[in-house]
Every structure is written in structure tokens, then in C-alpha cells.
Amino acid sequence: MAERQTDPATDAAVGSQQGSWVRLRTLILLRWAAVAGQIAAIAVAVQFFTVQIPFGLVAAAIGVAVIANLVSGTLFPRNTRLNERQAAGILVFDTLQLGVMMFLTGGIHNPFMVLILAPVTVAATALSTRSTVLVGAVAIAVTSFVTWINIPLQTATGILQMPDLFVFGLWVSVTISVGFIGLYTRRISSEMRSMSEALLATQMALSREQNLTDLGGVVAAAAHELGTPLATIKLVSSELVEELDGNDELRDDAKLIGEQANRCRDILQSMGRAGKDDMLVKHAPLIALIEEAAEPHRERGKSLEIEITCIEADPLDQPILMRRPEIIHGLRNLIQNAVDFASTKVWIELCWNDDRIAIRILDDGKGYSPQVLGWIGDPFIRHRKSQAEHGQRQAYKGMGLGLFIAKTLLERTGATLHFANASSPYTGRPHPREKSGAIAQVEWLRDTPGLEATDTSGALGENIHFTHDAG
């Protein structure tokens, strides 16, 4: 399969997915660490330094962070990856929550004020420049506010307060640190990301050239194998032309045979050049793309059925998708996973309308285990065995790497993936010939950049016009 060269639309689609590198679970764990640190700092300050703080308001501020973590961990799967807006919103929330804590515990006089740099650093590492500027602006605004408006820290001996010169100096240092660390981290992460994308583009270009080279080898082999019979035809036709000197009609037919042999030779020589310009290498109808992805798994003992499920979907007017290697390889991995665990049959359901394109892959196997359902898409899934599984050796145990690769590749194209079981409640038993096993759904919005072909007028490339002069 020849790989498609990168274009601006594809680059835009890939770039739009960079914000999805941050896992929700990672930010939740960081917030739990922040909550634990806030509680520990308050306990030490009160117990050993007799600091007086408004316990009710402080507990409410910490409680908001705890509730946000519990809600996020309950409503969303553990392997959820946040988009740009969601990640920026969470970091702004953490900045504001820390600002409230600083307001209640002395503001800039609190030595833990330096922690305001943490959300800015995360944003600069994983998010875009716009989101980094947003989080940094919120951090500077919070720092400025709590510098001049705060509830002072009090002990049995009085109010803990620094001179105005030190207060101003700390405000300036924190503000400059927000800008400097944000800019420094952003610059380094951008260079690393650019290098990664450059290496990926190089790898794809190398793979494409390798495939085209292989195509040229096939053409050369065909020309070599057909060279002898074509040469024989040419030789025989030349002899016939000489022997039929007195019969003009048969002589013309013999000349035509020789000319057609020459034409076959010319076609073989030009196939390598014309094949590279064939637009079918670059895009194909949706069903053809699914057939290509499913082809390696049709002879593995399981039945594969492709069906159109939407009433409004017209088979004669199906979407024409770019033959991006990420789409084909990702779908192929999902189909392989379904075939691996199916009992007898796998269904591939296609649905499209003016707004979206959806592909559902179902099987009649056991389905996803509830212990791993929330972790699907993470590499090397591990879960504790049940009592029934102890002492048993499974013939095949998926480690999740294939689904991770499929999920990552398809999300690079702008797709959204969902995994579920067709049967509820989960029984752990296959139901042959029934859509009762695992479900993997891939969905794109039709306005996703780089997904559909914008110009299909030259699908077969330029036709070469051949003429024949019978005279």
C-alpha cells in the first residue's frame, strides 16, 4: 500500500490532536497530591506554629478540589485524554483554587505562593501557546490580587507580615517567574514536538518511497516475464508480414499484431510512471477502505460481514476518504482484535449522513471484561485475576498494545473512539451468531480536515489516448 504524502489539511488535523496528549487521570493524581500537601501544610502550621486560620473557609476550598476529583473520576473513563479546552479549564480551576487558599492563608506572605507556577508549567509543556498564555494570565492575576488583598496569618504573638519592600519584591519575582518559566518550558516542549513530528514525517515519506520502489519492482518483474512472449509475437508477426506479401488484407492483420505487441511493451514501460499518478492510491470510497482493512483477516476462520445500517445512507453516494495509513492500520487493528476474540462472526456496520461518519465493529465473543473496560486504549493492560482465572493458562491474552496503537492512530485523524459491550449485564459467555460481544465504534465529523477527498474528478488519473492506423 502506497502511503500518502503529507499536505496542509493533514497537518492541520494532526496538529489539532496535540492537546489530547494529557490524560485526565494524570491531572487527577496531581490534584490529589496538591490536596494532600495543603492538608499537611495546614496541620503542621496549626500544630507546631499555632497559626490561626479560618478553618471553615479553608475546608470548603479544599473540599471543592476533592469534589472535582471525585466527579471527574466517576463520570469519565480512567484513560480519558483531554482536548485543548478541557485541559486548559482544569488548569485554570487549579490555579483559582490555589489562589483562594493563598487568600485565606496570608496571600503573598505564605511561602507556598510559589506553587502558582505548577499549572503554568503543565500548560506550557502540553498545551498550545494560547492556552499557556491564558493559564499564565490567570496566575499573574491571582498573584496580584492576593498580594494586596488577603486574610493575614496570625499567631499567638501577632500578625505575620513582611515589609512592603519584600512584598513588592516577591510579587515581582513570582510574576516574572510565571512568564519566564512558561516561555522557557513552552520553547523546549515545542522544539521536542517539532522534532518528533519531523521524524514521523520522515518515516512516512521513507515508507511511501519504499512502497513505490516495491511497485516498480513488480512492474519490472512483469515486464521481464512478458518480454519473451511479446518478443515471440513480434517475431512471428514480422515473418507473417514477409510471407503474406501478396495478400494485403492478411498482411495488414499481421502488421496490426506486431503493433499491438509494441503497444503492450510501451504500456509496461510506462506503468511505473502512470501508477504513481493514480489518484486511487490517495483516496477511496468508505466501503473499499473497510474492505482493504479487513482483507488480511477474512481467511482466519471467522465470518466477516460489512453492512450499511443508516436508512439515510446511500450506497451510491458514500464518502470518499483519504487513504491515510493511520485510518487503514487503525481499523485493521480493531478488526483483528474482534476476529481474535469472536466466536464465529464479526460485523462491521457503516453509517453516514451530512454531519458524521461512524463505523461500528461488533463480534459474538465474550466482550470486554468489566475490570479492563475503563482502561481500553492504554498499552499493556493489567488487571487482577479472578478466582476462576487462577491456575488457568489462556491461549491468547491481549496486552492492549494493539488497541492502544489503533486508538492513537485514529485519534490523530480526528476520530472519536468508544468501547462497550453489546450485552448488558456482562455474562462472560459468547453467543455465536449474535451481536452480543465487544463493540468498538469509530466516529468522525465530516468537516474534519484531511478526512475526505476534496477533489475526486481525476480518480483514475489521466487517460492515455491510443490511435491505430490500419493503413
N, C-alpha and C positions, 0 to 999 in steps of 0.2 A: 504494500500500500504506500503510495507516494504521499509524503507529508506536505501540507500547505504552507507556503511562505507566510510569515507574519505580515499583517497590514495594520493601518491605524485603527480600524474598528476593532480588530482582535486585541491590540494593545490596550485600547480603552476598556474592553471587557475584562482583561486580566487585571488592569490597574484598579478597577472598581472593586475587586475582591480582596485587596490588600488589607482592608480594615477587618476582614473576617479571620485574621490570624489570632486574635485574642480570645481565649476561652473564658466563658462565664465562670467556670469553676475556679480558674486561677485568681480572678478578682475577688471571688467569694472567700477563698482561703486567705488572701491578703487582708481583706476586711476583718476576718476573724482574728488574725494576728494583731491588727490595729486595735480592735475592741479589747483583746486580752491585755495589750500594752497599756491602754487607757485605764483599765480597771486596776492593773498592778501599780501604775504610777500614782493614782489617787489613793490607793490603800497605803502605799509607802509614805506619801506626803502627809496623810492624816495621822497614821500610826506613829511615825518616828519624828515628824517635824511639826505636829499639831497645827497643820494648816486648816483653816476654816473655809469650806466651800459650800455652795448651795446644792446639797445632795439631791434634792428633788429634781431640779433642772438638769443637773449633770446625769442623773439616772435616766431621765427622759431622752437626752441627747444620745446616750449610749444605746438605749432601748430602740430608738429609731433605726440605728445601724443593724442591730440584731434582728429586728423585724424585716428589714430589707433583705438580709441574707436568707432568712427562713423562707420568705416569699419567693425569692429568686431560685433557691434550691428546690422548692416544691413545684413550682409552676413550669419550670423549664428542664429539659433533659440535662444530664450531667456533662455531656460533651458539646453543649451548645456553643457555637462560635458567634461572637457578637459582630454586628456590622459597625460601620464607622459611627453612626449617630448613637447607637446603643452604648458602645464603649465610652464615647465622649460624655454621654449623660451620666453614666455610672461614676466616672472620674470627677465630674463636676459635683455630683452628690457627695462623694467622699471629701472633696475639698471644703464644701459648705459645712458638712458635719464636723470636720476638724476645726473649722472656723468658729462654730458655735461652742465647741469645747474650749477653745482658746479664750473666747469672750467670757465664759463663765469662770475661767481659772487664771485671770491676770493678763490676758492678751499677750502683747509683745514681751512682757516681763516673765512669761512662762518659758523656760529653756527648751520645751518641746515644740516651740513655734517652728523650728527648723524642719519638722516633718511635713510642712506645707509643700516642700519640694518633691515629695514622693509621687503624687498624682501627675505632676508636670513631667517628671522623668518617664513615667509609664506612657503618657501620651506622646512624648517626643520619640519614644522607641518604637511604638506600634501603630500610631495613627498618622493622619496627614498633617501638613503644616497648619491648615485652617483649624483643625481640632486642637492641635497643640497650642496655638495662639489663644483659642477660647479658654482652655483649661488654665493657661498661664495668666490670662487677664483676670479670671475669677480668683486665682491665688493671690495676685497682687492687690485686687480689690479687698479681699478678705483680710490680708495682712494690714492694709492701710486702715481698715475700719477698726480692727481690734487693737491697733496701736494707740488710738486716741480715745476709743470708747470700749470699756471693758469693766468687769467686776473685779476689783483689786483682790489680790491674795492677802489673807490676814492670818496672823498667828497670835499667840497669847501676848507677844511683846509689841504687836502693832502691824501696820501695813507694810508688805514687802514691795518696795517700789524703787526703781533705778533713777538716777538723774536724767534730766531731759536730754542731755547730750548723748548719753548711752542709748536712750530710747530711739532718738533720731538715727544714730549710727546703726542700730540693729535693724530698723526699718529699711534704711538704705541698703544694707548688706543682704537682707532677705530678698528685697525687690530685685537687686542686681543678680543675685544667685538664681532667681527664677528665670530671668532672661538668659543668663549665661549658660546654665546647665541645660535649659530647654534647647537653646540654639546648638550647643556642643553635642548633646545626645542626638538631636534630630539630624545633624550633619553626618555623624558617624553612621547612624542607622540607615540613612538614605544612601550612603556610599555602599554599604553592605548589601542593601536591597538591589541597588543598580547592578552590582557585580553578580548577584545571584540571577537576576533576570538576563543579564548578558550571557552568562554561562548556559542558561536554559535555551536562549535563542540560538546560541552556537550549537548546542546539542541537537536541536530540532533541524537546523539547517544541514548539519552533518548527516543526520538520519535521512533527510529528504534526498540529499545528493547520493547517498548510498543506495537508496531505493531506485533512483533514476539510473544509477550505474547498473544495478541488477536488471532493470528493464532493458537497458541497452544490451546486456549480455544475453538476455532471452532472444532479442531480435537478431543478434549476431548468430546465435545458435540456429535459429530458424532459417536465416539466410544460408548458413553453411549446409544444413540438412537439405534444403530445397535447391541448392545450387546445382547438384548433379542431375536431378530430373529436369530442371529447367534448361540446362545445357544440352541434355539429350533431345528435348523437344526442339530446341533451336537448331541443332544439327540435322535432325530428321526433316524439319520444315525446309531447311536450306537445300537438302538433297531433293526433296519433292519439287521445289521450285525449278531446279535444273532439269529434272526428269519430265516435268509437265510443261515443257516449253511450247508444245503445240496446242495445249488445252488451256485457254485463257481463264476460264471460269474456275477450274480446279487449281490452277496456278495462283489465282488471287486468294483462294481459300488457304492454300499453303503459306502464302505470304502473311495472311492475317494471323495464322497460328504462331508464326515467328514473332510478329509484332506484339501479340498478347504475352508471349513468353518474356519479351523485353520489358513489357509493362509490369509484369509480376516482379521482375528483378528491381525495377525502379521503385516500386511500392515498398519492397522490403528494405531498400536502402534509405527511404525517407520515413519509415515508421518511427525510428528513434527520435527524429526531429518533430514529426507531427504529433507523436504520442505525448510529448512534453507540453504541447499547447492544448491538449484535450481538456475542456472545462469539466468533464465528468470526474477528473482527478481532484477537482476543487470543491464541487458540491454535488448533492444527490437528493432525490426525494426521501421523505422520512422513512417510508417502508423499506426502501432499498438500503438505507443506512442501518436499520434494525436487522435486516437480513444479513448484511455484512458482519455486524457484531455477533449475531447468533450462529453464523455458519460453522465455526470450529466446534460447536457443541451439539450439532444435530446428529452426529453418529455416536453418541455416548450412551445409548440405551434408553434415553428418556425422550418422550414426545414433546416437541416444541410447537406451539400454536400462536400465531400472530393474528390479532383481531382488532377491528375498529369498534369502539364502544359508544362513541358520541353520536347521537342522532344527527346533529348538525354538521358532522364531519363528512365531507365529500371526498371519496377515494380518488376522484379525478382532479381534485384541486387541493392536493396535500402540500404541506410546507416543503420548501426546498432548503435544506440545511447545508451549511458549510461542512465539508468532510474534515473537520478538525480532529486530529489524533486523540485529543482529550475526550471528545464525545464518544468516539468508537471504542477506545480502550476502556473508558469508564463503564459504558453499557455492557461491554463484553465481560468485565469482571463481575458485574451484578448478575448477568445471565449465568455465568459459570457458578456463582455461589448458589443460585436457585437450582441449577442442574445437579450440583453436588449433593444437596440435601432433599431434593424432591423424591417422592416415592415412585411415581410413574410419569408425571406430566408437568410441564411448565407453560404458563400462559403469559403472553406479552400483550397488554392492552394499550391501544393508542387512542388518544383523544386530543382534538384541537378545535379551537374556534378563533375568533378575531383577536382575542386577547392573550391566549396562553397555549402552550403545547405540553401535554402530560403523557408520561409513559409509566405504566404500572407493570411490574414483574411479580407474578404470583406462582406458587407451587403447591403441591399436595403433600408436603412433608410435615414434619413436627412443628415447624415455626420457630421463632426466636425464643430462647429461654428467658423468663422474666428477669433473671439475675443479670443478663447482659443486654437487655433491650435498651436500657438507658445509656449504654456505653458504646452502642454501634457506631462505627466511624472512627473509633480510636484504635491505633495499632496495638497488637499483642494484648488482646483482651484476656484478663484473668478473673476467674470467679471461684469461690469456694465450692467444692463438690458437695452434692447432697449425699445422704446415707446410701441411696440406691446406686450412686455413681462410684462409691469407694470400692476398690478391688476390681473394677471393670476397666478394660482397655478398649478404647474406641478405635474403630478402623480409620476414622478421619476426624481430626479435631482442628477446626479453623481457629487461627490465632487473631483474626480480624484485620490482618495486613491488607488482604485483597479489597475488603470493603473500605478500608482507610484510603487506599490508592484511588478506588473508584469515586469515593466521596470528594476527595481533594481535587481530582481532575475535573469532575463535573461541576463542582462549585467554581472552578476557575473560569468556566464558560458562562457563569451567571445562573446556574441551575440551583434549585432548592430541593433537597432530598428529605424524605420521610420514610421511616421504617416502622412496621407494625405487624401484628398477627391478624390473619383473616378470621380466625375463630376466637370467640370470647365466651367464657373464660378459657385460658390456656389449658389444654389437656395433655400436651406432650406426646400425642399419638398421631401418626399420619392417617389421612383419609384419602386413599387412592381415588383419582379422577374427580376430586372435589377441590374447589378453591378454598382450602382451609389452612394452608401453611403460612409461610412468611410473605410479606408484602414489602416491596421496595418501590417507591414512587419518585420519579424524577420530573420536575416541572420547570419550564422556562416561561417568562413573559416574552411575547413575540417582538417587543421593541428592544430586547436585549442586544446591545451592539455586538456585531461579529457572529450572530447566531444564524440568521437566514441569509441566503444569497440575494443580493440586491439587483443583479443583472444576470438573467438566465437565457438571454437571447442567443448566446453562442455556445450552447451546451455541448454541441458536438464539434466545436471548432470550425475552422474554415474548410469548406468542401473544395476539393481539387477537381477541376473540370477536365475530363479526358475526351479527346476527339479522335475519330478514326476516319481515315481517308481510304475508302475501299478501292479507289483507283490506284 
